[in-house]
Amino acid sequence: MNNQDDDVTRSLARSLGTEFHHRADRITEGPISLDAVKTRAGTIRRRRAVTAGVAALAAVAIIAPLGMFAAGALDTADSEPPVATSSPSPSTTDGTSPTPTQAPARPDSPVVIDLDAPQGADPKLDYVDAQTLHRADGSTVELERAYEYVVRAGDEYVAAWPTQSEEGNQIDILDEKGEVVETSNSGSRPVSSADGTVAAWIDIDGVIQTRGNGVTTQMAELDHPAHIPFAISGSGDCRDTEDSQGCAVYFQPNGEGDIPGQVAFSNGEVASPAGELQSVLDVDKDGRLAGTFSSSYADPTVPLISAVFDVRTNTEVVRFDEMAFDMTSAGFSPDGNHVVGRRQSKDPALPSQLEVLDINTGETALEIDTEESLPDEINLLDTHWEDDSHLLVRVNHAGGDVPTYSLFRVGLDGTVESVLEQDYQNGTMTTPWIFVD
């Protein structure tokens, strides 16, 4: 098997007994004010959440890329919004409240991913398969090598591939023609902002590197190279100047879930995330954070608690009990109205349910029945937003000598389509369909 499969095995071993620990054509609005982030990061008083006991947390074995999401410790903000009830709509960058788009009616029952679902159209997202970049417009670009992670940085791509050496992953900066214009190294994977204009990674010396406007900038030097970045907000080239407030990179120290996540700024400051979130998975087009309060290393009877926090208004928009945001999840939808999470299983023998959550109401907009959808030999790898109302769900069938991969499109209206299928006939042992986040 390839290096990625080895990384997967190590990630699985580290994540058993937890609730799990990238995103697309996003926005045109300006980035969140980093002054607001810095002012509010780590300043909210703690208050212990009063929660009811729940059944043991499921031990889930799932194949996923390097850096699976591990959540932080159980503490909540001093001001607690209602759970699963209506909440105020977030403010846009100009201070007005957006009108949520009309979502499809919620299906009456959980959606089951049918392996024999009708064939649908090709993905509307850019993706890499082996050494070919497939663009949403149908065109293709041949690359020098196969990559494990690819994200946007304006008109460029930031791509990672394993070197099988102490140098860790190599980072290649690719132009629109797929040609390498610059290289770096990384101990983990790159991440991109919601609008795809800036990207970040952490090199093997523990330095946060960013790419924007065709410039690579060293943003902050950390104390350890094994930190895993999860999200970045900002614009430009991420420099902290009079004309630009730079960027903020959210990361998990050492990749360990029992250590609270942190955020690093372009001026070198490192702080705790706003809202007492212990880990931040994603940042949406309006600068809101999706993260968790709960530690994956806590007692299994402790409920998982996740939330969306608005840094601009210093408020918790909505909270979700018994819910985890993790790296197998798609994060925020492009319009910012939904976020994907996993419901904490009440039966350790069953997998957790995948849910699409309505941020404006706190209700579940769609539930995917993973128990019925995923037999024992099938694993859900990850999900990606294709547009505001469709998820791409990637699974693999691990029953044979080599895995067979399938990609499905699941609509918020409950429709399911088969999109792609692959059994390593792409000529490599790399996982197919690396979506460009």
N, C-alpha and C positions, 0 to 999 in steps of 0.2 A: 504493500500500500504506500501512498505518498506521505510526504511530511505533514500535509494537512490532516490526514487520517490519524497520524500519531498525535498531533495537537488535539484532535477531537477526543481521543481516548483519554488523554491527560485531563482535558476539561471535564469529561464525564465523571472521572474518578473524583475530581475535586468538588463536583456539584451534586453527587448523589445525596439524597436526604434533604435537598433544598427545593425551593419553588422557582428554580431557574434564575438564573441571574437575569441601510442600513435604512419621508424621506424622499424624493423625486422632484418633479417640476414644482417648485415651492412658491416663491413670493416675488413681489415687486416692491414691497414696502421697505422702509429703512430699518436698520438693526436696532436692537434695544440699547438704551443708554447704559453704558458700563458704569457710569457714576451711580446710577440707581442700583445696579447689581452690587457694587462695592459697599455702598452705604448699608444695604440691607443684609448682606451675607453674614450669617452668624450672629445676628443681633436680636433675634426673636427669643423670648423667654420660653423655657420648656415647661410643658405640662404633661404629665403622664396620661396617656389615653386610658379611659375606663372601658374595657372591652369584656365581652362574654367569652367563656371558654369554648373552644371548638375542637373538633376531632383532630387526630394526628395528621400532620402535613405529609402529603404523598412523597415518596422517594421516587423520583422520575429519572429514567435513563433516556437521554435524547441526544442525537448526533447534532452538533452545532459547531460553528467556526470558533477559532481561538478567541478567548476573552469573553466567555459566557457571563451574563450579568449576575452579580451577587449583590443583594440588597444590604442596607445598613441597619443601624440599631433602632429600636422601637421608642420613638419620642415624637410628639406632635407639637404644632404651633399653639401658642397661647389662645388664639382665637380659632374656634373650631366651627367650620361651616356645616350645614346639614349634610348627611350622607344620603346619596341616591335621591336627592330632591332637587328642584329647580334652583339655579344659582344665577347671579347676574352675569350677563354676557361680558366678555373681556373687552377692554378698550383697545382701539386700534392706535396706530402711531400718531394720528392726528387728534386723538382724544375722543372720537366718536365711537359709538357702539355699533359693531357690525350686525347686519341682519343674517342670522343663520340660514344657510341654504335648506330648502325643503328636502329632508331625507326620505328615502323610500320607506314604506310601511314595514315595520318589523315583522319578520316571519312568525307564524303562530307557534312553531316548534323549532328546536335547535337544528341547524343545518348539518347534514351528513355529507362528507366528501365522498362521492361515488367514483370509484376507480374507473368505471365505465361511463363517465359523464360525457355528454355530447361535445364534439370538437368545437373550440372557439377560435377567435382570431389570435394572431401572434401578439406577444406582449407590446404594450405601448411605451415601454421603458427601454433605455439603452442597457445592454447587458453584454458581458464577455463570456464566450464559450470557447474553451481551449485558447487558441491564439487569434481568435476573431472577435472584433468588437462589432456587435449588431446594434445599429441605431434604430430609434423608433420610427424613422422615416423609411425604413427598409434597406438602407445602404449599409455596407460593411467596410471595415478597415482591418487589414491584417497587422498583427502586432509581432514583436520580436519573440515573445514568450507568453506562456500562460500565467495569469495572475490570480491570486487568492482574494484580493480586495481591490476595488476600484471606486474612487469617489471623484466628484467634480471639484474644480477650483477655478471658477470662471470659465474661460475658454480652454482650460487644460484639464488633464486627468492626473490624479495622484494614485499610483498603483503599487501594491506590495506583492512580493514573491519571496519564497524561502530560499536561502542560499546554502542551507545544510552546513553552516559554519558558525563560529562564535559571533559573527557579525549579525546574526539574527535575520530578520527580513530585510531585503533591499527595497528601498523606495525609488521608483522611477517616476519622474515628472514627464508626462507625455503631452505633446501638442495635439491639435485637432486632427493631424494626419497620423497620429499614433506613434510618432517618432520620439525617442528619448532625448530630452533637452537638459536634464539634470538628474543626479542621483543622490540618495542619502541612505540612511539605514534606520531600522526601527525594531524595537523589541515587541511590537504588537501590530495593530492595524491602524490605518488612517481613518479619520472621520471628516464629514463635511457639514457646513452650515445648512440651515433650512432652505436658503435660496441658492445653494450650490456655488457661492462666490469665493468662499475661503475654506481651506482644509487644514487639518492638524494631525500630527503624529508625535510620538515620544521616541527619541533616538536611544541607542544603547548606552549613552552616557547620561540619560535621564533629562535631556534637554527637550523642552517642547518646541517643535518646529512647526511653522505655519507657512501656507502658500496662498497668496492672493495677489491679483494684479501682476502676475508673472514674476513675483518676488518671493524668495524664501526668507523668513524672518525667525530668528531665535527669540522666543517669547519669554520663557522662564526656565530656570535650571532647578530640577527637583533633586531630592536626596537619594533616589533609587531609580534604576532604569526599567524596572518591571511594572511600572504603572500602566494602566489601561485607559485610554481616552474613550469617552462615550459620546460627547457632543461638543460643538463649538458654536458660539454666536459672535457676530461682528461683521466687519466689512473691510474693504481696502486691502492693504498689505499687513494688517494687524499691528502696525507700529503705533505706539502711544505718543502722539504728537499734538500740537495745538489744534490741528485740523482734523484729527482722528482720535477717537478714544480707544482704538485698538480692538482686541478680541478677548473673549473669555472661554477657556477650555475646561470642561468638566471631566474629571477622571477618577478612577478608583485606585487608591494607593495599593501597589503590589498585586492588584487584581484580586484582593481578598475581601470577602463580603463582611467580615467581622470588623473591618476598619472603615470608619465613615469616609464617604467620598469627599473630594475637595474641588475647588475651582481656582484656576490660575489666570492672572490677568497680564496684559501686555507690559505693564510697568514692573512685573516681577513679583507682585503680591500673590500670596496663596491664602485662601480663606475657606470657610465652610460654606456650602450652598445656602442660598436664601430659603426661608421658610422652614428651617430645621430639617430639610430633606437630607437623609443620610446617603442617598445615591441619586444621581440625576441621569436618566436614560436618554432624554431627548429635549430639544429646545424648539418650539414651534415658530411660525412666521411672525408672531407678535411678541416673541421673547419669553413666552410662558414655559415653565419647566414641568416636565413629567418625571416624577421620582417616587421614592419610597421612604417610609419611616422605619420599616421593619427589618430586622436582621435575619438573614437566612440561616444563621447559626444559633438563633434563639430556640427555646424549647418549642417543639412542634405543636404544642397546644396554643401557642401565642399567635393570634391572627396576623396575617400580613396586611399592612395598611399602606396604600399608595395615594398619591394626590397630584393635582395640577396646581401649580403656584404661579401667580402673576407678580413678577418682580416689580413692574412699574407701579402697581397700586398697593404693593406689599400685602396682598391678600391671597388666601387659599381659595381657589375657584371652586373646587369640588374634591371630595375625598371618596375613596373606594375601599371599603373594608373587605378583607379576605381576598385581596387582589394584588398581583405582582406585575410590574412592568419589567420586562427582561429583554435580552438581546435576541431572542427568537421572535420578538414582537416587532411590528412595523413602526411603533411610536405614533406620532401625530399624523393625521391625515393632511394632505396638502392644504386644505382650507382651514385646518385647525379646529374643526368641529368634533372630531372623533380621535380616540386613542385606543390602541390595542393592548389588552392585558390578559393575564391568565388567572382564572378563578382558583382560589386555594381549594384543593380537593378535601372532601370530608371523609374519604376512604383511602387509606394508604395504598390499597391495591389497584386504584383507578388513576388514570392520568388526569391532570387538571384541565378544565375546559378553557378554550380560547374564546375570548369575548371582545367585541367592538363596543366601546363605551361612548355614550353621548356626553360630551363635556358640558353642554348647555343645560342638560336636565339631570345628569347624574345617573341616567338609566342605561341598561344594556340595549344597544341597538341591534346586535346580532350575536348569536352564540353558535359556535361550531362544536358539535359533539365529537370530541376527540376519541372517546371510548368506542363509538360505533364507526367512526371514520378511519381509525388507525388500528388495525389488527396488530398482534404482537410483533410481527416482523416489519412493520412500517413505522417510520419515525418522521415526525414533523421537524424539518430543519429550520425554517424561518418563514416570515411573512414580509411582504413589501406592499406599500400602497401603489397601485397603478394609476388611480385618479381618486377623486373625492369619494367615490362610492363603490370601488372595487379593490379587493385584496388579491395579490398573487401569493399562493401558498405552495411552498416547495417541500416535497417529501421524498424519502428514499425507501426502497424496498430492500431490506438487508437479509433476505432469506437465502439468496443464492451465493455463488462464489464471489461475485462482485455486486455491489449495489446497483439497482436500477432506479433512476430518478424520474419523478413526475412533477409537473407544475400545473396547478389548477387556479382558475379565476373564480373567486367567490364574491358575489354582489351583496350589497346590504339588503337587497330585496329577497335574498335566499337562493338565488340562482347559482348553479355550479357548472363550470365548463372545464374540459380538459384542454390544456394549452400546448405543452411540450412534454416529450418523453425522451430519455437518454439512458443508454446502458454502456457508457464508456466508449462508444463508437466514435467519439470526437477525437480519438487518437492519443489521448493522454489519460492519466489516472487522476485528473483534477476534477473537482466537483463542478458540474455544469451550471450555467446561468448565474454568473456573478453579476448581480444587478448593480448598476452605477448609481450610487446614492448621492 
